[in-house]
Amino acid sequence: MTDPREKPPGGVREQALSRAALERVLARAAQLQAASGEDDESGAMTEEQLVALGKEVGLSGELLRQALAEERSRTLLPAESGWLASFTGVSAVTAARTVPGTPAAVLGAIDAWMQRSEALQVKRRFADQLVWEARRDIFSVIRRTIPIWGRGFELIPANDVSAIVAAVGPNRAHARIVADFSVARSRRATSGAALAFAMLLVTAPLIAIGVSPVLAAIPSALAALLALFITRRQYRQLVSRAQVSLEQALDRLEFADAKPATTAQVLLDAFIGPPRPPR
């Protein structure tokens, strides 16, 4: 029997790699292949092939599926660039978590939450994804206007809200919800810029009546900066509250927090019906 401590004939004995070293080697190899220009579809792998390869190097198949689900759900996130993103902040907020349940059950629970607790309706449906938009019927408008429902509707200003769910194991699924506020952000930024510009125009009549241009510009510039600051602050508060709302939806899924419907929700369901399944 060969002694494992003996060196092979051609050189130094090979050493086993630790998990951390293996991850670094794989990441570096992928980086080198991308830099070499050989990163094409010829090296593409199916999910099952990747899971099988992961098992060969000691990685959990369930964790690999979770990583795959997280990677695929990133496509819901819009790319951020430009001065608008720097000034106001992100155009979308997201929450993601692995929760108990099948993908169909998880997506159905999220749908019920969006319709009942956020006054949204289904806009589009895909195999593993739903997209919602704000309801515009009279009962939904009354519901948002009269503060008797116990909570705000933080996702109403969103252009749309998307959720994608993928299985990661037996009775476990990874869910990501994204609320897109790009339209609301553009409108608020435009309104803030218009208000700031109007403040600056006040300088002209002050100069016309003989006020020094420097002295006339100071209050106008301060007012313009204040308008921009308020616009930025209000938008960031809007997306911050929306972030909390998304996390609350996933909290109910993760901790099976199935609270009974409130009296207000029962009355609402009596008028407009319970959450409608997507068609």
N, C-alpha and C positions, 0 to 999 in steps of 0.2 A: 504493500500500500504506500502511496506517495505521501510524504510528510508535507502537510499544508504550509509548514514554516519554511520549506526549501524554496529557493529562488528558481523560477523557471529558467530553462537553458538560455534564453535570449536576453535576459536582463533582470530588472528588479521585480520582486514579487508584487502582484497587484493587491491593492488594499481596498476593502469595502468602503463604500461611500455612506456617510450619514444621510438622514432625510434632508437636513438643511442643505448639505452639499449637493445632493441630487437635484433639489429644486433650483439651486443657483446654476448648476450645469445646464439643465433644461432651458431655463430662462435665457442664459447666455447663448446657447446654441440657436434658439429661436431668433435672438437679436442678430447674431451673425448671419443667419440665413436671410433675414429681411434686408440687411445691409448689402448682401451679395447680389441682390436682385433675383434670387431664385425662389422667392416666396410667392408661388402661384398655386392654382387650384389642384395641381397634380399631387400635392401633399395633403389634400383635404381628407378628413376622417369623419366617419359617421359617429353618432353618439355611442353606439355599442362598441365600436372599435376603440374609441377613446377609453371607455370604461374597462374594456379588456386589457388595454395597455396599462392603465392605472393599477389594475390588480396585480399585474406582473411586477410592478415596482413597489407594491405594498400600500397603495392608496385605496381608501374606501370608495366603493362604487356609489354609495348614497351621497357621500360628500362631493364626489366628482359631478354627479347629476345636479347637485345644488349649485356648484360653481358654474356649470353650464347654463342653468336657469338664470342665474344672476347675470351672466354675460349676455345672454339673449335679451333679457329685459332692459339692458342699457340702451337698446335702440330707441326706447321711448323718450330718452332724454335729449332735448335739443342742444345743439352746439352753441356755446356762449363766446361771443367776441364783440369787439367794438366799444365805442365810448358809452353807449347806452347801458351795456352790461356793467361797465365800470362805475357808472354814476348811480344807477338805481338798484343794481343787484341782479340776481338770477331771474330768468323769465319763467322758470318752472320749479316746483317743489316736488319731492318724491319721498316715499317711505317704502321700505322693503323688509320682508321678514319671512322666515320659514315657519309655517303654522300647521297644526294637525288638520287632516281632512283631505279628501280627493280634490283634484283641480276643479271639477264641476261644482262640488259642494262649496268650496271656498269662493269661487267666482259668483255663485248664486248668493252667498251671504254678503259679499261686498256689494252686489247689485241691490239687494234689499236695503242695505245701509244707505247707499247713495240716493235711492228713491225716497225713502221714508225720512231719513235724518238730514239730508242735504238738499231736498227738493230738486233732484236732477231726474232726467229721463234718458233712456237709452238712445244714443245717436247712431252707433254702428256696432255690429257684432261680428266677431271672428271666432275661429275654433277655440282659441285659448285666451281671447282678449275681448274686453268690452270697452266702449267709449261712450261717455255720457255728456249731456249738455244741460243747461238750466231749463226748467219747465217755464212756460210762458202763459199757462192758463190762468184764469181769474182767481181760482182757489189758491194756487201757488203764490200769486202776487200778494193776496191777502195774508197768507201765511207768513210771508217774509216781512210784511209791513207791520202787522200787529204782534207785539212781543209777548205772546201768551204760550209759546211752544217750548220754553225752557232753555233754548240754546240758539245761537246764531247760525246762519247758513254761510259758512266761510268760503265755500267753493262756488257759489253763484257767480262771482265775477270772472271765474276761469273761462277761457275760450272753450276748453273741453277737459275732461278728466278721463284718464285711461288706466286700465288695470290689466295686467298680464299674469297668468298663473301657469306654473309648470310643475309636474310631479317630480319629486326628488327621492321618493321611497314609498314603501307601503303606507298608505294613509297619511302621507305628509306631502305638502306642496309649498313651493316658493311663490310668494305674491309680491308684486311691485305695483304701486299706484303712483301715477304722475298727474299733477294738475298744471296745466299750461296757462300761464298768465301773460303771454307775450303780447296779446292784443291790448289787455288792460294796461300793461306797462307802457306801451307805445302811446296810448291815449293820455295817460297821466303825465308822461314826459312831455308830450306836445302841449298839454294844457299848462303845465308848469313853465315851459319855455315861453309860451305866449304871454303868460302873466308877468314873467320877468321882463320880457321885452316891453310890455306896456308900462311897467314901472320905469324903465329907462327913458321912455318917451316923455315922461314928466319933466325931464331935464330941459327940453326945448323951450317951453313957455317960461321957465324960470330964467333962462338965459335971455329970452326976449325982453323981460322986464328989467334987465340990468344986473342980475345976480351973476357973480363970478362963475365961470364954467366949472371950476374945481369944486366950489362950494355947492353948486347945483347938482353935480354928479354924485356927491357923497351919499345923500339920502336915497337917491334913486338906485344907486348900486347896492346899498345895504338892503333896500326893499326887494330888489331883484334876487339877491342871494338868499334872503329869507324865504321867498316864494319857492325857489329851487330846493332849499333845505326841507321845507314842509312837504313838498311833493315827494321827495326821496324818502322821508321818514314815514309818510302815510303808506307808500307802496310797500316798504319793508315790513311795516306792521301787518299789512294785508297778507303777504306771503307767509309771515311768521304764524299767523292764526290758521292759515290753510295747512301749514305743516303739522300743527297740533291736531287738526281735524283728521288728516290722513293717518297719523299715528294712533288716534283713538279708534279708527276703523279696524286697524290691525290688532290693537289691544283686545278688542272683543273676540277676534278670531283666535288669537293665541291663548287667551285665558278662558275661552268658552263663556264669555260674559253675556249670556242671553237674558237681558232684562225684559220684563214684560212691557208691552206697549203702554204708554201713558194715556190719560184720558183725552188729551189733545190729539194724540195720534189716532186713537179709536174714532174720534169725531171726524178727523180728516179722512180716514179710510172710508167712513160712512158716506162722505160727499164724493170723493174722487176715486174710491176703490183702493185696495191694498197695492203694494208694489207690483207693477206689471212685469211679467217675464218678457225678456227680449224676444222679438220675432225673428 
